[in-house]
Amino acid sequence: MRRLFALCITALFLAGGLPGSLALAESSCARTQAPQRCEAARLGATACTDLNTGARQACVAEFTPPLVCKRQRDSRSCEALVAAHAACTGQTGAGLRACIRARLPAADCSRHARPERCQGMAEAEAQCSHTFGAARRQCVRRALSRLLPDDVTQP
């Protein structure tokens, strides 16, 4: 029974299923059917290694670069995310998230229909950069209510 357990743990480790096996997972992306998707998922996962399961999913969604930036609505921010991942190579967890956020461009509110709301949203998101998912949405809403009290319910 112990031998079977040891074999299962070894198989998980070699397949990249354990947190300490990021280097092995990197090399295994070349052997998958979709190596670009595998690499993008690996990049997103390295940013979220220190979070619990609930926050990890939202974190991976936020820090995983899309496969093709040309198809994105905001291709400039997509390309900036890819470049930030490249610049922050070798870091994981909170350090990687901080490095990426520092390299992402500020919101361009000059062409926004309501520039004051755009600026308020950028400030609120900056205040809530430590949260993810539903907690992030609640944090941004609270920050917006403090920054723009009469404007929160307006789209």
Salt bridges, closest charged atoms under 4 A:
GLU39 OE2 - ARG42 NH2 2.48
ASP50 OD1 - ARG97 NH1 2.89
GLU62 OE2 - ARG101 NH2 3.02
GLU62 OE2 - ARG136 NH1 3.78
ASP151 OD1 - ARG114 NH2 2.26
ASP151 OD2 - ARG117 NH1 3.69
